[in-house]
Amino acid sequence: MTTLPLTDVRDILMQNQNLMTVTELSQYLKLAPQTIYNMVSENRIPAYRINSRCLRFRLEEIEEWLSKVKQKGRVGRVPEIMDSS
Protein backbone atom coordinates (compact mmCIF):
# COMPACT_ATOMS: atom_id res chain seq x y z
CA MET A 1 0.00 0.00 0.00
CA THR A 2 1.15 3.50 -0.76
CA THR A 3 1.02 6.26 1.82
CA LEU A 4 1.20 9.60 0.06
CA PRO A 5 2.40 12.95 1.32
CA LEU A 6 -0.43 15.42 1.85
CA THR A 7 0.48 17.45 -1.24
CA ASP A 8 0.26 14.33 -3.46
CA VAL A 9 -3.10 13.38 -1.94
CA ARG A 10 -4.45 16.84 -2.69
CA ASP A 11 -3.17 16.63 -6.26
CA ILE A 12 -4.88 13.27 -6.78
CA LEU A 13 -8.15 14.51 -5.35
CA MET A 14 -8.02 17.72 -7.38
CA GLN A 15 -7.41 15.80 -10.61
CA ASN A 16 -10.44 13.57 -9.95
CA GLN A 17 -8.54 10.36 -10.63
CA ASN A 18 -11.65 8.16 -10.36
CA LEU A 19 -10.98 7.38 -6.72
CA MET A 20 -13.19 4.81 -5.03
CA THR A 21 -13.90 4.14 -1.38
CA VAL A 22 -13.78 0.68 0.20
CA THR A 23 -17.57 0.45 -0.09
CA GLU A 24 -17.54 1.44 -3.76
CA LEU A 25 -14.72 -0.98 -4.54
CA SER A 26 -16.42 -3.82 -2.67
CA GLN A 27 -19.55 -3.25 -4.77
CA TYR A 28 -17.49 -3.01 -7.97
CA LEU A 29 -15.62 -6.27 -7.23
CA LYS A 30 -18.62 -7.93 -5.55
CA LEU A 31 -16.58 -8.63 -2.42
CA ALA A 32 -17.28 -7.90 1.23
CA PRO A 33 -15.67 -4.69 2.56
CA GLN A 34 -13.72 -6.77 5.10
CA THR A 35 -12.20 -8.75 2.21
CA ILE A 36 -10.99 -5.48 0.69
CA TYR A 37 -9.46 -4.43 4.03
CA ASN A 38 -7.74 -7.82 4.33
CA MET A 39 -6.35 -7.55 0.79
CA VAL A 40 -5.01 -4.06 1.52
CA SER A 41 -3.36 -5.15 4.77
CA GLU A 42 -1.67 -8.00 2.87
CA ASN A 43 -0.58 -5.68 0.01
CA ARG A 44 -2.55 -7.75 -2.46
CA ILE A 45 -4.39 -4.84 -4.10
CA PRO A 46 -3.26 -1.31 -5.01
CA ALA A 47 -4.49 1.21 -2.44
CA TYR A 48 -3.81 4.69 -1.13
CA ARG A 49 -4.04 5.54 2.54
CA ILE A 50 -5.27 9.12 2.80
CA ASN A 51 -4.96 9.10 6.58
CA SER A 52 -5.01 6.45 9.31
CA ARG A 53 -8.70 5.67 8.69
CA CYS A 54 -9.26 6.48 5.03
CA LEU A 55 -8.41 4.32 2.01
CA ARG A 56 -8.90 5.13 -1.65
CA PHE A 57 -8.45 3.14 -4.83
CA ARG A 58 -7.81 4.39 -8.37
CA LEU A 59 -10.17 2.76 -10.85
CA GLU A 60 -7.45 2.58 -13.51
CA GLU A 61 -5.07 0.74 -11.17
CA ILE A 62 -7.80 -1.67 -10.07
CA GLU A 63 -8.64 -2.49 -13.69
CA GLU A 64 -4.95 -3.03 -14.48
CA TRP A 65 -4.61 -5.26 -11.42
CA LEU A 66 -7.69 -7.25 -12.50
CA SER A 67 -6.24 -7.82 -15.95
CA LYS A 68 -3.04 -9.19 -14.35
CA VAL A 69 -5.14 -11.53 -12.21
CA LYS A 70 -6.96 -12.80 -15.32
CA GLN A 71 -3.73 -13.22 -17.30
CA LYS A 72 -2.21 -15.38 -14.60
CA GLY A 73 -5.32 -17.56 -14.57
CA ARG A 74 -5.40 -17.85 -10.80
CA VAL A 75 -9.08 -18.38 -10.25
CA GLY A 76 -9.99 -18.27 -6.58
CA ARG A 77 -6.66 -16.82 -5.52
CA VAL A 78 -5.57 -13.21 -5.75
CA PRO A 79 -1.87 -12.82 -6.60
CA GLU A 80 0.38 -10.39 -4.82
CA ILE A 81 0.27 -7.01 -6.52
CA MET A 82 4.03 -6.65 -6.19
CA ASP A 83 4.62 -9.94 -8.04
CA SER A 84 6.99 -9.03 -10.89
CA SER A 85 6.44 -12.21 -12.93
N, C-alpha and C positions, 0 to 999 in steps of 0.2 A: 504494500500500500504506500502511496505517496502522500507525505505531509508537505503542503505547500506554504511558503511564506505568505504573509497577509497580502502583500502587493500582488503576487501571482493569483491568489484566490480572487481578489477584486477584478483583475484583468479577465479571468475566466468568466466570472459572473457578468461582467459588463459586455463581453462578446457574445453572450447567450449561446454557449457551446452545447446546447441540448443536454443540460445536466438533469439527471434524474435522482430522486430520493430513493431510499431503501424500499419504501412502499410501492413507488412507481416501477422500480426495477423488478420487484417480486411479482407484480402483476404482469409485466412484460415477459418475464421468463417463466411465469406460472410456477413459482417456487414460494415457499413460506418465507416471510421476512427473516426469521431466525436462521434459515438456511443461507440467506445472503450474508448475514452477520458472521456466520461460521466461515463462509468462503473468504470473506474479507480478512478475518483474523488469521486464516491459514495462508494468506497471500495467493489465493487461487483465482481471483478475479480482480481486474483493474478498478481501483477506487481512489477517491480523494477524501482525506479527512480535513474538513473545513475547521473544525475545532474538536474538542474532546468528545462531543456528543453528536456531531453532525457529519454524515457521510454523503458524498455525491458521486455520481457515475456519469461519464460521458457516453452518450449513445453510440458515437462512432467507435470508441474503444471497445464497448460491449459487443457491437456487431463484428468487429475484427476478431475479438476473442472467441466469439461463437463460431466464426468460420474456421479458426484454428482447431477448435474442438471437433468440428465436423470432419475436417481433413484428416485428423488423427484416427477417426473412427472409434473413439472410445465411448461407446454408448454406456450410459450408467455410471461413468466415472469422469469427473472433471479434471483435466490435466492442470498442472501448475502453470500459472501464467508466465513465470520466469523461465520455463523450459525452453532452451534454445534449439532443440532438435526439430 
